[in-house]
């Protein structure tokens, strides 16, 4: 081991031995130095032994320059001696999703070398079907799920009830570091998962060079009037559309946050009646439809979800609406200054819709203790920071920023976080929300394409709510 890395290892070991650094953070920081998992395991074991010291731990890992495996007689770094195979079913947040999970697995194996992992991806358009089939068959152990499905899972028996583990006094300090527990608890008495992220479903990706050329700055989003004036001025027929909307599959969340900004929601607060067909909701729907009518937005289907980031980077759209995962798909470097900004306020308020992502445990999996340790590791500060940073979303932990969040993602992502947190609004608490959302967005797409008026589209959404909820 070179002297500089040895000194860094000694400093980390000192922090760990004196209680200024958690075991997990110690492992993560050692791996960040480029040490092999086997070397990290040996260092942690040495620090845990009665004769271990920082310098001894550092030099025992790799005396000749390259980290070597710990000798077979080295004490295990795992007090629980965890072992087994853990099968994940996760969403394709980014092109490198399996590699991101393997990276977290590597840090876990530095402490628990007898645990192996399998990772499989589901597809977004068939996620519910794939997850439900897998849970029923016991095909996987841990699942990445999104909040839109959570109320439905709350009523089922497929996922393990983690309430006693999450509310255990020994987990209280860790639990306090996760965001949105009040929101999660509102879905029902059971706590089914640990959150890994919160995701803004529709942010504005903004070419700031074009905004400045049009005579505006980032405050152009502070009102609908200035927003409309700016995107109109940035529209150059045959060259650039001022605003790209309706691009994400089904328009997920795009119109919904405009609904909420107009004081509407799918249901009233007591969940007993629709709250959609309001004059202000028709107004914001018409505003969005007018972007297509005026040629400010590209016709539906011009740019698909996967092609939109490249079209934005090529200057074909001055702004476009997408979820944050598009940050991982932008060409590098983007040839202009750009920002992530919130949507303009509506007639009642300014909101940005977000949803949570969880890890949940199959109730049929036999080794719940092993799976709980894995879930905690995947969602701890370093794990959350790494995953959300590389997958293009926001961490669900208050300590993620101090554990490395913002080091790999585009700087615009971390820069915009306070704004999106300020205007955050989540799902409504009823099990049919996801079904209503999909059908509602299809009805709004008909309005965007001129097949119905704004008033007709909003009335259709109200009908959908009544049918799906059974009102």
C-alpha positions as a Markdown table, in Angstrom:
| # | Residue | x | y | z |
|---|---|---|---|---|
| 1 | Unk | 0.0 | 0.0 | 0.0 |
| 2 | Unk | 1.5 | 3.4 | -0.9 |
| 3 | Unk | 2.2 | 5.7 | 2.0 |
| 4 | Unk | -0.5 | 8.3 | 1.2 |
| 5 | Unk | -3.2 | 5.7 | 1.1 |
| 6 | Unk | -1.8 | 4.1 | 4.3 |
| 7 | Unk | -2.0 | 7.4 | 6.1 |
| 8 | Unk | -5.6 | 7.9 | 4.8 |
| 9 | Unk | -6.5 | 4.4 | 6.1 |
| 10 | Unk | -4.9 | 5.1 | 9.5 |
| 11 | Unk | -7.0 | 8.4 | 9.7 |
| 12 | Unk | -10.2 | 6.5 | 8.9 |
| 13 | Unk | -9.3 | 3.7 | 11.4 |
| 14 | Unk | -8.7 | 6.3 | 14.1 |
| 15 | Unk | -12.1 | 7.9 | 13.4 |
| 16 | Unk | -13.8 | 4.5 | 13.5 |
| 17 | Unk | -12.0 | 3.3 | 16.7 |
| 18 | Unk | -12.8 | 6.5 | 18.6 |
| 19 | Unk | -16.4 | 6.3 | 17.7 |
| 20 | Unk | -16.5 | 9.3 | 15.3 |
| 21 | Unk | -17.4 | 7.1 | 12.3 |
| 22 | Unk | -19.9 | 4.3 | 12.0 |
| 23 | Unk | -18.8 | 0.9 | 10.8 |
| 24 | Unk | -20.7 | 1.3 | 7.6 |
| 25 | Unk | -19.2 | 4.6 | 6.8 |
| 26 | Unk | -15.7 | 3.2 | 7.6 |
| 27 | Unk | -16.2 | 0.4 | 5.1 |
| 28 | Unk | -17.6 | 2.8 | 2.4 |
| 29 | Unk | -14.7 | 5.2 | 2.9 |
| 30 | Unk | -12.1 | 2.4 | 2.7 |
| 31 | Unk | -13.6 | 1.2 | -0.6 |
| 32 | Unk | -13.5 | 4.7 | -1.9 |
| 33 | Unk | -9.7 | 4.7 | -1.4 |
| 34 | Unk | -9.6 | 1.8 | -4.0 |
| 35 | Unk | -9.0 | -1.0 | -1.6 |
| 36 | Unk | -10.3 | -4.4 | -2.5 |
| 37 | Unk | -13.2 | -5.8 | -0.5 |
| 38 | Unk | -11.0 | -8.5 | 0.9 |
| 39 | Unk | -8.5 | -5.9 | 2.1 |
| 40 | Unk | -11.3 | -3.8 | 3.7 |
| 41 | Unk | -12.6 | -6.9 | 5.5 |
| 42 | Unk | -9.1 | -7.5 | 6.9 |
| 43 | Unk | -8.8 | -3.9 | 8.1 |
| 44 | Unk | -12.2 | -4.0 | 9.8 |
| 45 | Unk | -11.4 | -7.3 | 11.4 |
| 46 | Unk | -8.1 | -5.9 | 12.7 |
| 47 | Unk | -9.8 | -2.9 | 14.1 |
| 48 | Unk | -12.3 | -5.1 | 15.8 |
| 49 | Unk | -9.7 | -7.3 | 17.5 |
| 50 | Unk | -8.2 | -6.6 | 20.9 |
| 51 | Unk | -4.7 | -6.2 | 19.4 |
| 52 | Unk | -5.8 | -4.1 | 16.4 |
| 53 | Unk | -4.5 | -0.6 | 15.9 |
| 54 | Unk | -4.9 | 1.9 | 13.1 |
| 55 | Unk | -1.4 | 1.5 | 11.7 |
| 56 | Unk | -1.4 | -2.3 | 12.1 |
| 57 | Unk | -4.8 | -2.5 | 10.4 |
| 58 | Unk | -3.6 | -0.3 | 7.5 |
| 59 | Unk | -0.4 | -2.3 | 6.9 |
| 60 | Unk | -1.9 | -5.7 | 7.4 |
| 61 | Unk | -4.2 | -5.3 | 4.4 |
| 62 | Unk | -1.5 | -4.9 | 1.7 |
| 63 | Unk | 2.2 | -4.8 | 2.7 |
| 64 | Unk | 3.5 | -5.0 | -0.8 |
| 65 | Unk | 1.6 | -2.2 | -2.6 |
| 66 | Unk | -1.5 | -4.1 | -3.9 |
| 67 | Unk | -4.2 | -5.1 | -1.5 |
| 68 | Unk | -4.3 | -8.8 | -0.9 |
| 69 | Unk | -6.9 | -11.1 | 0.4 |
| 70 | Unk | -7.1 | -11.6 | 4.2 |
| 71 | Unk | -5.6 | -14.9 | 5.4 |
| 72 | Unk | -8.0 | -17.7 | 6.0 |
| 73 | Unk | -7.3 | -17.5 | 9.7 |
| 74 | Unk | -8.4 | -13.9 | 9.9 |
| 75 | Unk | -11.4 | -13.3 | 12.2 |
| 76 | Unk | -14.7 | -12.8 | 10.5 |
| 77 | Unk | -15.8 | -9.1 | 10.2 |
| 78 | Unk | -19.4 | -10.1 | 10.8 |
| 79 | Unk | -20.7 | -10.6 | 14.3 |
| 80 | Unk | -23.8 | -12.3 | 12.9 |
| 81 | Unk | -21.9 | -14.4 | 10.4 |
| 82 | Unk | -24.6 | -13.7 | 7.8 |
| 83 | Unk | -24.7 | -16.0 | 4.8 |
| 84 | Unk | -27.1 | -16.8 | 2.0 |
| 85 | Unk | -28.3 | -15.6 | -1.4 |
| 86 | Unk | -30.4 | -12.5 | -1.8 |
| 87 | Unk | -32.4 | -12.0 | -5.0 |
| 88 | Unk | -33.4 | -8.5 | -6.0 |
| 89 | Unk | -36.0 | -7.4 | -8.5 |
| 90 | Unk | -35.4 | -3.7 | -9.3 |
| 91 | Unk | -36.5 | -1.0 | -11.7 |
| 92 | Unk | -34.3 | 0.2 | -14.7 |
| 93 | Unk | -33.7 | 3.7 | -13.4 |
| 94 | Unk | -30.6 | 4.1 | -15.5 |
| 95 | Unk | -28.5 | 2.2 | -18.0 |
| 96 | Unk | -26.1 | 1.1 | -15.3 |
| 97 | Unk | -28.6 | 0.0 | -12.7 |
| 98 | Unk | -27.3 | -3.5 | -12.2 |
| 99 | Unk | -23.8 | -2.1 | -11.8 |
| 100 | Unk | -25.0 | 0.4 | -9.2 |
| 101 | Unk | -26.4 | -2.5 | -7.2 |
| 102 | Unk | -23.3 | -4.5 | -7.6 |
| 103 | Unk | -21.3 | -1.6 | -6.2 |
| 104 | Unk | -23.4 | -1.5 | -3.1 |
| 105 | Unk | -23.1 | -5.3 | -2.8 |
| 106 | Unk | -19.4 | -5.0 | -2.9 |
| 107 | Unk | -19.4 | -2.8 | 0.2 |
| 108 | Unk | -21.8 | -5.1 | 2.0 |
| 109 | Unk | -19.5 | -8.1 | 1.2 |
| 110 | Unk | -16.6 | -6.3 | 2.8 |
| 111 | Unk | -18.4 | -7.0 | 6.1 |
| 112 | Unk | -20.5 | -10.0 | 5.1 |
| 113 | Unk | -18.5 | -12.0 | 2.6 |
| 114 | Unk | -20.7 | -15.1 | 2.8 |
| 115 | Unk | -23.7 | -13.3 | 1.2 |
| 116 | Unk | -24.3 | -13.5 | -2.5 |
| 117 | Unk | -26.6 | -11.5 | -4.7 |
| 118 | Unk | -28.6 | -11.8 | -7.9 |
| 119 | Unk | -30.1 | -8.7 | -9.6 |
| 120 | Unk | -32.8 | -8.7 | -12.1 |
| 121 | Unk | -34.6 | -5.7 | -13.8 |
| 122 | Unk | -38.3 | -5.4 | -14.5 |
| 123 | Unk | -39.7 | -3.0 | -17.1 |
| 124 | Unk | -41.6 | 0.0 | -16.1 |
| 125 | Unk | -44.6 | -0.7 | -18.3 |
| 126 | Unk | -45.0 | -4.2 | -16.9 |
| 127 | Unk | -43.7 | -3.6 | -13.4 |
| 128 | Unk | -46.8 | -4.4 | -11.4 |
| 129 | Unk | -47.4 | -7.6 | -13.2 |
| 130 | Unk | -43.8 | -8.7 | -12.9 |
| 131 | Unk | -43.6 | -7.8 | -9.2 |
| 132 | Unk | -46.9 | -9.4 | -8.3 |
| 133 | Unk | -46.0 | -12.7 | -10.2 |
| 134 | Unk | -42.6 | -12.8 | -8.5 |
| 135 | Unk | -44.0 | -12.2 | -5.0 |
| 136 | Unk | -46.6 | -14.9 | -5.5 |
| 137 | Unk | -44.1 | -17.4 | -6.8 |
| 138 | Unk | -41.5 | -16.5 | -4.2 |
| 139 | Unk | -39.0 | -15.8 | -7.0 |
| 140 | Unk | -37.3 | -12.9 | -5.4 |
| 141 | Unk | -36.6 | -11.6 | -1.9 |
| 142 | Unk | -36.2 | -7.8 | -2.1 |
| 143 | Unk | -38.1 | -5.5 | -4.4 |
| 144 | Unk | -37.7 | -1.9 | -5.5 |
| 145 | Unk | -41.3 | -0.5 | -5.6 |
| 146 | Unk | -42.7 | 2.9 | -6.2 |
| 147 | Unk | -45.2 | 4.8 | -4.1 |
| 148 | Unk | -48.1 | 4.6 | -6.6 |
| 149 | Unk | -48.3 | 0.8 | -5.8 |
| 150 | Unk | -47.8 | 1.2 | -2.1 |
| 151 | Unk | -51.4 | 1.8 | -1.0 |
| 152 | Unk | -52.4 | -1.4 | -2.9 |
| 153 | Unk | -49.7 | -3.5 | -1.3 |
| 154 | Unk | -50.7 | -2.2 | 2.1 |
| 155 | Unk | -53.9 | -4.2 | 1.8 |
| 156 | Unk | -52.3 | -7.4 | 0.5 |
| 157 | Unk | -50.3 | -10.2 | 2.1 |
| 158 | Unk | -47.4 | -10.5 | -0.3 |
| 159 | Unk | -44.9 | -8.2 | 1.5 |
| 160 | Unk | -43.5 | -8.6 | 5.0 |
| 161 | Unk | -44.8 | -6.3 | 7.6 |
| 162 | Unk | -41.7 | -4.5 | 8.9 |
| 163 | Unk | -43.5 | -2.3 | 11.4 |
| 164 | Unk | -41.9 | -3.9 | 14.5 |
| 165 | Unk | -38.4 | -3.7 | 13.0 |
| 166 | Unk | -38.7 | -0.1 | 11.8 |
| 167 | Unk | -40.3 | 1.0 | 15.1 |
| 168 | Unk | -37.9 | -0.9 | 17.3 |
| 169 | Unk | -36.1 | 1.4 | 19.8 |
| 170 | Unk | -32.8 | 0.1 | 18.6 |
| 171 | Unk | -33.5 | 1.4 | 15.1 |
| 172 | Unk | -34.9 | 4.8 | 16.2 |
| 173 | Unk | -31.8 | 6.8 | 15.5 |
| 174 | Unk | -31.6 | 5.4 | 12.0 |
| 175 | Unk | -35.3 | 5.7 | 11.4 |
| 176 | Unk | -35.0 | 9.5 | 12.1 |
| 177 | Unk | -32.7 | 9.9 | 9.2 |
| 178 | Unk | -35.3 | 8.8 | 6.6 |
| 179 | Unk | -37.7 | 11.3 | 5.1 |
| 180 | Unk | -41.4 | 11.2 | 4.7 |
| 181 | Unk | -42.4 | 8.8 | 7.5 |
| 182 | Unk | -45.6 | 10.7 | 8.1 |
| 183 | Unk | -46.5 | 10.3 | 4.5 |
| 184 | Unk | -45.7 | 6.6 | 4.5 |
| 185 | Unk | -47.6 | 5.9 | 7.7 |
| 186 | Unk | -50.7 | 7.6 | 6.3 |
| 187 | Unk | -51.2 | 4.7 | 3.9 |
| 188 | Unk | -52.1 | 2.3 | 6.7 |
| 189 | Unk | -51.0 | 0.7 | 10.0 |
| 190 | Unk | -48.3 | -1.4 | 8.4 |
| 191 | Unk | -44.8 | -0.2 | 7.4 |
| 192 | Unk | -43.8 | -2.3 | 4.4 |
| 193 | Unk | -40.6 | -0.8 | 3.3 |
| 194 | Unk | -37.6 | 1.4 | 3.7 |
| 195 | Unk | -37.5 | 4.4 | 1.4 |
| 196 | Unk | -34.5 | 4.8 | -0.9 |
| 197 | Unk | -35.4 | 8.0 | -2.8 |
| 198 | Unk | -38.0 | 10.6 | -3.6 |
| 199 | Unk | -38.3 | 11.4 | -7.3 |
| 200 | Unk | -39.6 | 14.5 | -9.0 |
| 201 | Unk | -41.7 | 13.2 | -11.8 |
| 202 | Unk | -41.8 | 16.3 | -13.9 |
| 203 | Unk | -39.1 | 19.0 | -13.7 |
| 204 | Unk | -38.3 | 21.6 | -16.3 |
| 205 | Unk | -35.0 | 21.1 | -18.1 |
| 206 | Unk | -34.1 | 24.6 | -19.3 |
| 207 | Unk | -31.6 | 25.8 | -21.9 |
| 208 | Unk | -30.4 | 28.9 | -20.1 |
| 209 | Unk | -28.5 | 30.2 | -23.1 |
| 210 | Unk | -31.8 | 30.4 | -25.1 |
| 211 | Unk | -33.6 | 31.9 | -22.1 |
| 212 | Unk | -31.0 | 34.7 | -22.0 |
| 213 | Unk | -31.2 | 35.2 | -25.7 |
| 214 | Unk | -34.9 | 35.7 | -25.3 |
| 215 | Unk | -34.3 | 38.4 | -22.8 |
| 216 | Unk | -35.2 | 36.5 | -19.6 |
| 217 | Unk | -33.4 | 34.9 | -16.7 |
| 218 | Unk | -34.4 | 31.9 | -14.5 |
| 219 | Unk | -37.2 | 33.9 | -12.9 |
| 220 | Unk | -39.2 | 33.4 | -16.1 |
| 221 | Unk | -40.8 | 30.4 | -14.3 |
| 222 | Unk | -42.2 | 32.6 | -11.5 |
| 223 | Unk | -45.5 | 33.1 | -13.3 |
| 224 | Unk | -47.4 | 31.5 | -16.1 |
| 225 | Unk | -47.5 | 34.8 | -18.1 |
| 226 | Unk | -43.7 | 35.2 | -18.1 |
| 227 | Unk | -43.2 | 31.5 | -18.7 |
| 228 | Unk | -45.5 | 31.6 | -21.7 |
| 229 | Unk | -43.9 | 34.8 | -23.1 |
| 230 | Unk | -40.4 | 33.2 | -22.8 |
| 231 | Unk | -41.2 | 29.8 | -24.4 |
| 232 | Unk | -43.1 | 31.6 | -27.2 |
| 233 | Unk | -40.1 | 33.8 | -27.9 |
| 234 | Unk | -37.7 | 30.8 | -27.9 |
| 235 | Unk | -39.9 | 28.9 | -30.4 |
| 236 | Unk | -38.3 | 28.9 | -33.8 |
| 237 | Unk | -40.4 | 27.1 | -36.5 |
| 238 | Unk | -38.5 | 24.3 | -38.0 |
| 239 | Unk | -35.6 | 24.7 | -35.5 |
| 240 | Unk | -36.7 | 24.8 | -31.9 |
| 241 | Unk | -39.8 | 24.2 | -29.8 |
| 242 | Unk | -40.0 | 26.4 | -26.8 |
| 243 | Unk | -41.5 | 23.7 | -24.5 |
| 244 | Unk | -41.6 | 20.0 | -24.8 |
| 245 | Unk | -44.5 | 18.3 | -22.9 |
| 246 | Unk | -46.4 | 15.0 | -23.2 |
| 247 | Unk | -43.1 | 13.2 | -23.8 |
| 248 | Unk | -42.9 | 11.0 | -20.7 |
| 249 | Unk | -44.8 | 7.7 | -21.1 |
| 250 | Unk | -48.4 | 8.6 | -20.4 |
| 251 | Unk | -47.4 | 12.1 | -19.4 |
| 252 | Unk | -46.9 | 10.7 | -15.9 |
| 253 | Unk | -47.3 | 13.3 | -13.2 |
| 254 | Unk | -47.1 | 16.2 | -15.7 |
| 255 | Unk | -50.8 | 17.2 | -15.7 |
| 256 | Unk | -51.3 | 15.9 | -12.2 |
| 257 | Unk | -49.1 | 18.6 | -10.7 |
| 258 | Unk | -51.0 | 21.2 | -12.8 |
| 259 | Unk | -54.2 | 19.8 | -11.3 |
| 260 | Unk | -52.8 | 20.3 | -7.8 |
| 261 | Unk | -51.5 | 23.8 | -8.6 |
| 262 | Unk | -55.1 | 24.7 | -9.5 |
| 263 | Unk | -56.4 | 23.5 | -6.2 |
| 264 | Unk | -57.7 | 20.2 | -7.5 |
| 265 | Unk | -57.0 | 16.6 | -6.7 |
| 266 | Unk | -58.5 | 13.3 | -7.8 |
| 267 | Unk | -60.5 | 13.1 | -4.5 |
| 268 | Unk | -61.4 | 15.4 | -1.8 |
| 269 | Unk | -59.4 | 15.2 | 1.4 |
| 270 | Unk | -61.8 | 12.8 | 3.0 |
| 271 | Unk | -61.6 | 10.6 | -0.1 |
| 272 | Unk | -65.4 | 10.6 | -0.5 |
| 273 | Unk | -65.9 | 12.7 | -3.7 |
| 274 | Unk | -64.1 | 13.8 | -6.9 |
| 275 | Unk | -62.2 | 17.1 | -6.7 |
| 276 | Unk | -61.3 | 17.4 | -10.4 |
| 277 | Unk | -63.9 | 19.3 | -12.4 |
| 278 | Unk | -63.0 | 22.9 | -11.2 |
| 279 | Unk | -62.8 | 26.0 | -13.3 |
| 280 | Unk | -59.2 | 26.5 | -12.4 |
| 281 | Unk | -58.4 | 23.0 | -13.4 |
| 282 | Unk | -60.0 | 23.5 | -16.8 |
| 283 | Unk | -57.9 | 26.7 | -17.1 |
| 284 | Unk | -54.5 | 25.1 | -16.5 |
| 285 | Unk | -55.5 | 22.2 | -18.8 |
| 286 | Unk | -56.3 | 24.7 | -21.6 |
| 287 | Unk | -52.9 | 26.4 | -20.9 |
| 288 | Unk | -51.1 | 23.2 | -21.6 |
| 289 | Unk | -53.2 | 22.3 | -24.6 |
| 290 | Unk | -52.5 | 25.8 | -26.1 |
| 291 | Unk | -48.8 | 25.1 | -26.2 |
| 292 | Unk | -49.5 | 22.4 | -28.8 |
| 293 | Unk | -52.1 | 24.6 | -30.6 |
| 294 | Unk | -49.6 | 27.4 | -30.9 |
| 295 | Unk | -46.7 | 25.2 | -32.1 |
| 296 | Unk | -44.7 | 25.9 | -28.9 |
| 297 | Unk | -44.8 | 22.2 | -28.0 |
| 298 | Unk | -43.8 | 19.4 | -30.5 |
| 299 | Unk | -46.8 | 17.3 | -31.6 |
| 300 | Unk | -47.3 | 14.2 | -29.5 |
| 301 | Unk | -44.9 | 11.4 | -30.6 |
| 302 | Unk | -42.3 | 13.7 | -32.1 |
| 303 | Unk | -39.8 | 12.9 | -29.3 |
| 304 | Unk | -40.1 | 9.8 | -27.2 |
| 305 | Unk | -39.0 | 9.5 | -23.6 |
| 306 | Unk | -35.6 | 8.0 | -24.6 |
| 307 | Unk | -34.9 | 10.5 | -27.4 |
| 308 | Unk | -36.0 | 13.7 | -25.6 |
| 309 | Unk | -32.7 | 14.3 | -23.7 |
| 310 | Unk | -30.7 | 14.2 | -26.9 |
| 311 | Unk | -33.2 | 16.5 | -28.6 |
| 312 | Unk | -32.9 | 18.9 | -25.8 |
| 313 | Unk | -29.1 | 18.8 | -25.9 |
| 314 | Unk | -29.2 | 19.4 | -29.7 |
| 315 | Unk | -31.3 | 22.6 | -29.2 |
| 316 | Unk | -34.5 | 21.1 | -30.7 |
| 317 | Unk | -36.4 | 22.0 | -27.5 |
| 318 | Unk | -35.5 | 25.0 | -25.4 |
| 319 | Unk | -37.2 | 23.5 | -22.4 |
| 320 | Unk | -38.8 | 20.1 | -21.8 |
| 321 | Unk | -40.6 | 18.4 | -19.1 |
| 322 | Unk | -39.4 | 15.1 | -17.7 |
| 323 | Unk | -38.6 | 13.1 | -14.6 |
| 324 | Unk | -35.2 | 13.5 | -13.1 |
| 325 | Unk | -33.8 | 10.3 | -14.5 |
| 326 | Unk | -33.3 | 12.1 | -17.8 |
| 327 | Unk | -30.3 | 13.7 | -16.2 |
| 328 | Unk | -28.5 | 10.4 | -16.5 |
| 329 | Unk | -29.3 | 10.2 | -20.3 |
| 330 | Unk | -28.1 | 13.7 | -21.3 |
| 331 | Unk | -25.2 | 13.7 | -23.7 |
| 332 | Unk | -22.0 | 14.8 | -22.0 |
| 333 | Unk | -21.1 | 17.5 | -22.2 |
| 334 | Unk | -24.3 | 19.5 | -22.9 |
| 335 | Unk | -23.1 | 22.3 | -25.2 |
| 336 | Unk | -24.9 | 25.1 | -23.3 |
| 337 | Unk | -25.7 | 26.3 | -19.7 |
| 338 | Unk | -28.8 | 24.6 | -18.4 |
| 339 | Unk | -30.8 | 24.3 | -15.2 |
| 340 | Unk | -33.5 | 22.2 | -13.6 |
| 341 | Unk | -36.4 | 24.5 | -12.6 |
| 342 | Unk | -39.9 | 24.0 | -11.1 |
| 343 | Unk | -43.1 | 24.5 | -13.1 |
| 344 | Unk | -44.7 | 27.9 | -12.9 |
| 345 | Unk | -47.3 | 28.4 | -10.1 |
| 346 | Unk | -50.9 | 27.6 | -10.9 |
| 347 | Unk | -53.9 | 29.7 | -10.0 |
| 348 | Unk | -53.8 | 28.4 | -6.4 |
| 349 | Unk | -50.3 | 27.3 | -5.6 |
| 350 | Unk | -46.9 | 26.2 | -6.9 |
| 351 | Unk | -46.3 | 22.4 | -6.6 |
| 352 | Unk | -44.0 | 19.8 | -8.0 |
| 353 | Unk | -45.2 | 16.2 | -7.8 |
| 354 | Unk | -42.9 | 13.6 | -6.4 |
| 355 | Unk | -43.2 | 10.0 | -5.4 |
| 356 | Unk | -41.1 | 7.7 | -3.2 |
| 357 | Unk | -39.2 | 4.5 | -4.0 |
| 358 | Unk | -38.9 | 1.7 | -1.5 |
| 359 | Unk | -37.2 | -1.6 | -0.9 |
| 360 | Unk | -39.7 | -4.2 | 0.3 |
| 361 | Unk | -39.4 | -7.8 | 1.5 |
| 362 | Unk | -41.2 | -10.9 | 0.1 |
| 363 | Unk | -43.1 | -12.4 | 3.0 |
| 364 | Unk | -42.3 | -15.9 | 1.6 |
| 365 | Unk | -38.6 | -15.5 | 1.8 |
| 366 | Unk | -37.2 | -17.6 | 4.7 |
| 367 | Unk | -34.3 | -15.6 | 6.2 |
| 368 | Unk | -35.9 | -12.3 | 7.2 |
| 369 | Unk | -33.0 | -11.3 | 9.5 |
| 370 | Unk | -30.6 | -11.5 | 6.6 |
| 371 | Unk | -32.9 | -9.5 | 4.3 |
| 372 | Unk | -33.4 | -6.8 | 7.0 |
| 373 | Unk | -29.7 | -6.3 | 7.2 |
| 374 | Unk | -29.5 | -6.0 | 3.5 |
| 375 | Unk | -32.4 | -3.6 | 3.3 |
| 376 | Unk | -30.8 | -1.4 | 6.0 |
| 377 | Unk | -27.4 | -1.4 | 4.2 |
| 378 | Unk | -29.0 | -0.6 | 0.8 |
| 379 | Unk | -30.8 | 2.4 | 2.3 |
| 380 | Unk | -28.2 | 3.7 | 4.7 |
| 381 | Unk | -26.5 | 7.0 | 4.2 |
| 382 | Unk | -23.7 | 5.8 | 1.9 |
| 383 | Unk | -25.9 | 3.3 | 0.0 |
| 384 | Unk | -28.6 | 5.9 | -0.5 |
| 385 | Unk | -26.2 | 8.6 | -1.5 |
| 386 | Unk | -24.4 | 6.3 | -4.1 |
| 387 | Unk | -27.6 | 4.9 | -5.6 |
| 388 | Unk | -29.6 | 8.1 | -5.9 |
| 389 | Unk | -26.5 | 10.1 | -7.1 |
| 390 | Unk | -25.9 | 7.6 | -9.9 |
| 391 | Unk | -29.5 | 6.9 | -10.8 |
| 392 | Unk | -30.6 | 10.5 | -11.2 |
| 393 | Unk | -32.9 | 11.1 | -8.3 |
| 394 | Unk | -33.0 | 12.5 | -4.7 |
| 395 | Unk | -32.0 | 10.6 | -1.6 |
| 396 | Unk | -34.5 | 9.7 | 1.1 |
| 397 | Unk | -32.0 | 10.2 | 3.9 |
| 398 | Unk | -31.0 | 13.4 | 5.7 |
| 399 | Unk | -27.4 | 12.2 | 5.9 |
| 400 | Unk | -26.9 | 11.4 | 2.2 |
| 401 | Unk | -25.3 | 14.8 | 1.4 |
| 402 | Unk | -22.6 | 14.2 | 4.0 |
| 403 | Unk | -22.1 | 10.6 | 2.7 |
| 404 | Unk | -21.3 | 11.6 | -0.9 |
| 405 | Unk | -24.5 | 12.6 | -2.6 |
| 406 | Unk | -23.8 | 15.1 | -5.3 |
| 407 | Unk | -20.4 | 13.8 | -6.3 |
| 408 | Unk | -21.4 | 11.8 | -9.4 |
| 409 | Unk | -24.6 | 13.3 | -10.7 |
| 410 | Unk | -24.8 | 16.5 | -12.7 |
| 411 | Unk | -24.5 | 19.5 | -10.4 |
| 412 | Unk | -27.9 | 20.8 | -11.6 |
| 413 | Unk | -29.6 | 18.0 | -9.7 |
| 414 | Unk | -28.3 | 18.8 | -6.2 |
| 415 | Unk | -28.7 | 22.6 | -7.0 |
| 416 | Unk | -32.4 | 22.2 | -7.6 |
| 417 | Unk | -33.2 | 20.0 | -4.6 |
| 418 | Unk | -34.2 | 22.8 | -2.2 |
| 419 | Unk | -36.7 | 24.2 | -4.7 |
| 420 | Unk | -38.3 | 20.8 | -5.4 |
| 421 | Unk | -38.4 | 20.0 | -1.7 |
| 422 | Unk | -40.1 | 23.4 | -1.0 |
| 423 | Unk | -42.9 | 22.8 | -3.5 |
| 424 | Unk | -43.2 | 19.0 | -3.0 |
| 425 | Unk | -46.6 | 17.3 | -3.2 |
| 426 | Unk | -47.1 | 13.6 | -3.2 |
| 427 | Unk | -49.8 | 11.1 | -4.1 |
| 428 | Unk | -53.2 | 11.0 | -2.7 |
| 429 | Unk | -53.9 | 8.3 | -0.2 |
| 430 | Unk | -56.2 | 5.8 | -2.0 |
| 431 | Unk | -55.4 | 2.5 | -3.5 |
| 432 | Unk | -56.6 | 3.2 | -7.0 |
| 433 | Unk | -54.4 | 6.3 | -7.4 |
| 434 | Unk | -52.1 | 4.6 | -9.9 |
| 435 | Unk | -54.9 | 3.3 | -12.1 |
| 436 | Unk | -56.7 | 6.7 | -12.0 |
| 437 | Unk | -53.4 | 8.4 | -13.0 |
| 438 | Unk | -52.8 | 6.3 | -16.0 |
| 439 | Unk | -56.3 | 6.7 | -17.4 |
| 440 | Unk | -56.4 | 10.4 | -16.5 |
| 441 | Unk | -53.2 | 11.1 | -18.4 |
| 442 | Unk | -54.6 | 9.3 | -21.5 |
| 443 | Unk | -57.7 | 11.5 | -21.3 |
| 444 | Unk | -55.5 | 14.6 | -21.1 |
| 445 | Unk | -53.4 | 13.5 | -24.0 |
| 446 | Unk | -56.6 | 13.5 | -26.1 |
| 447 | Unk | -56.9 | 17.2 | -25.2 |
| 448 | Unk | -53.3 | 17.8 | -26.1 |
| 449 | Unk | -53.9 | 16.3 | -29.5 |
| 450 | Unk | -57.1 | 18.2 | -30.2 |
| 451 | Unk | -59.5 | 15.3 | -29.9 |
| 452 | Unk | -61.3 | 16.9 | -27.0 |
| 453 | Unk | -61.6 | 20.3 | -25.3 |
| 454 | Unk | -60.1 | 21.1 | -22.0 |
| 455 | Unk | -63.5 | 21.0 | -20.4 |
| 456 | Unk | -64.3 | 17.7 | -21.9 |
| 457 | Unk | -61.0 | 16.2 | -20.9 |
| 458 | Unk | -61.4 | 17.3 | -17.3 |
| 459 | Unk | -65.0 | 15.9 | -17.2 |
| 460 | Unk | -63.6 | 12.6 | -18.5 |
| 461 | Unk | -61.1 | 12.5 | -15.7 |
| 462 | Unk | -63.8 | 13.1 | -13.2 |
| 463 | Unk | -65.7 | 10.2 | -14.7 |
| 464 | Unk | -62.6 | 8.0 | -14.5 |
| 465 | Unk | -62.2 | 8.8 | -10.8 |
| 466 | Unk | -65.8 | 7.9 | -10.0 |
| 467 | Unk | -65.6 | 4.6 | -12.0 |
| 468 | Unk | -62.2 | 3.5 | -10.6 |
| 469 | Unk | -62.9 | 4.4 | -7.0 |
| 470 | Unk | -66.5 | 3.2 | -7.1 |
| 471 | Unk | -68.3 | 6.5 | -6.2 |
